[in-house]
Amino acid sequence: MTTYEAVTIPPTGKHTSTIIFFHGLGESGSIWADLLTNLRKPNTKIICPSAPKIPLTLNKGFAIPAWFDLSTLNEDAPENESDILRAVDNVHAILDEELAKTRLPPKKLLLGGFSQGGALALYSALTYHRPLAGVLILSCWIPLHKTFPDAATNNTNIPIFQCHGTEDPVIPYAWGTRTSEILKEFATKSQFTSYEGLLHRTNEKELADIKSFIHKTVT
């Protein structure tokens, strides 16, 4: 089991909920910790783990921060299933640790991520053994998509808020819409929101929608 370094922002009020958010390739947790701090309620703790540097096939073997190895971002390309599942086990361990440490109900934990971090958060939520508050996924895809719906063993009835820019050059918008279609086959509360002209990043409109989702989903 890999232990990730993490940026943790404590709540400013009584702790009643936690957001755990995973960054994209080449990033660190600090970027998203700063953003999410401005979007949360005062009683929400933020945990943003940072991925270790690993040799990435997509990056010609050069090491960059990544949650699992990738060879390509094409929809039907082969995936490194063992590496993905190893990362998912690490996320489940983070969830278990937060629940044990805080004694919060699992319904007070929101899981989220951007790009590869969003893919990891989505798969982890759908295979976690306890009911979460919801899932927030930005500019991402559903990994091991051919294993669904069978792979979804839990959390198919929690809010899933999926955001994607129409001009994303990294994770194509079409892959985002395909992910949405797959989710709608078994997830009862999935919502897909498009952002016209948005590239592989966020913007003020998306951040406002994220804030609204957070405030509705965790209290």
N, C-alpha and C positions, 0 to 999 in steps of 0.2 A: 504494500500500500504506500502510495506517495503522499507525503504531507506537503501541501502547498503553502508558501508564504501568502499572507493576506493583509490587505488594508482593512481595518475595522473602524467604523465611525460609530461611536456609542450614541444612543438616543439622548435627547436633551430633556425629555420627560420620563415618566415611568415606562419601563420597557415592556411593550405588549406585542411587538411583532418584529420580524427580521426579514430583510431582503438579502439573498445571496445571489450575486451576479458575476457572470464569467465573461471576460473580455475576448476580443478577437485575436487573430494571428499577429504576432509581433508586438502586441500591446502589453500593458501591465494593469493591475487592478486599480492603481491610483487614479487613472483617467476617469473611470466610471464611478469610483467612490466620490470624487468631487462633483460629478454631474448629479448623481442620485441623491446626494445630501441636500441638494436644492429642490428635490422633487418629493421627498418623503414627508410624512407627518413627524412631529417631534418625538413620538413614542416608538419610532421605528429605528432599529439598528441596521447598519449597512455592513455587509461583509463582501469584499471583492478580492477573491484569491488571484494570485499571479501564477501563470503557467511556467513550468521550468523550460529552459532552452533544450530542445531536442533536434537531432538531425532531421530535416524535413525533406521528403522526397520531392515535393512540389517546389522546393527551394534549392534543387540540385544537391541535396544532402547537407547544405549549410544549416547550422543550428540557429533556430530562432524560438522565441517563446510560443509554444503550441500545446494544446491539450492532448492531441493524438496525431499520428502521422497521416499525411494526405499525399496522394500522388497527383491528383487533379481535382478540379471543382466541377467536372461534368456530371450531369445527373445520373447517367448509367455506368459510370466508371467503377472498377473494382474498389472496394473499401477495405481498410485494415480493421476487420471486425474485432480481433483480439485486443488491439490497441484502444479502440473505442470503448469496449466493454471494461477494460482496465480503468480508463478515465471515469466511466460511469460509476464503477465501484468506489472510486475516490470521492465522487460527489455524494454518493449515498452515505459514506463515512462522515463527511462534513455535516450533512443533515442530521445524522444520528448524534454527532457530538454536540451540535447546537441545541438539539432537543434535550439531551441529557444535562447539559450545562445550565440551561435557562428554565427548564421545566415548562416551557411554552407548549401549548397544544400544537400539533403539526399543522393545523389549519391556520396558524399564525405565521407560517413561513412561505414566502414568495420566492420562487426560483426564476432566474432570468439570465439572459446573455445576448451578446452581439456576435454575429457572424459564426465562426467556429464555436465560440462560447455559447451562442444561442442553440446551435445544433446539440451541443453537449447537455445544456439545461433541459431541452425538450425531451431528449431520449431518457435522461435521468429521472425526470418527473413521471414519465409514463411507465417507468419500471420500478418506481420507489414503492415500498410496501405500506406507506402510511399516507393519509389524505392531506395534500398541501392546500395552501390558499389559492394558488394560481400559478401561471407561467407567463413570463414576459419575454418574447423573442423578437430580435431585431435583425433584419437583413441576413437571414439564415436559411437553413434547409433541414429536412428531417433525415438523419443518418440511418443507414441500413433500412431504407424505406421499403424494400421488398419483403421485410419481415413483419410489416404491419398489415392488418390490425392485430395479428396474433401476439406480437411482442408487447403490446400495450396491456400490461397486467394490472394497472391501477391508474387513478387520476384521469380517467377519461371523461369525468363529469365536472371538472373544475374549470374556471375561466382560463382560456388561453388567448392571449392578445399578441397577434403576429403583425409586425410592421415591415414594409418593404418599399424601397424607392423604385420608381418605374425605370430609371436610367442606371441602375446598379451595374457597374462593369465587372464586378468581382463575383458576386453571387447573382446570376441573372434573374431578373424579375419573373421570368417564366418558371424558374425553379422555385421561386417563392410561391407563385400561384399553384404550382403542382403540389407543393408541400401542404398548402391550404386545402386542396382537394382531397389529399390523402387523409388529413386530419378530420375532415368533415364526414368521412366514412365511419368514424367510431367515436370522435370527441364531440360531446353534445353542446359545449359552450365555447367553441373556437371562433375567433373573430379575426378576419384578415383585413388590414387597412393599408391602402396604397398611398404613396406620396409622390405626386407628379413632379418629374424632373429631378428627384433626389438620387444622388449617387450612393456609393457605399459608405454612408455616414449618417448622421442624424441632423435634424434641423429644428427650428423653434416650434413648428406645428407638431412634429412628432413628439418632441419633449413635452409639450402641453398635453398631448393625448396620453403619454406615459404617466404623467403626474395624475391625471384623472383616473386612469386604470389603477394605479397604486392606491390612491385614496379610497376608491370603491372596494378594493379587494382586501387590503389589510388595514386594520384599525388599531 
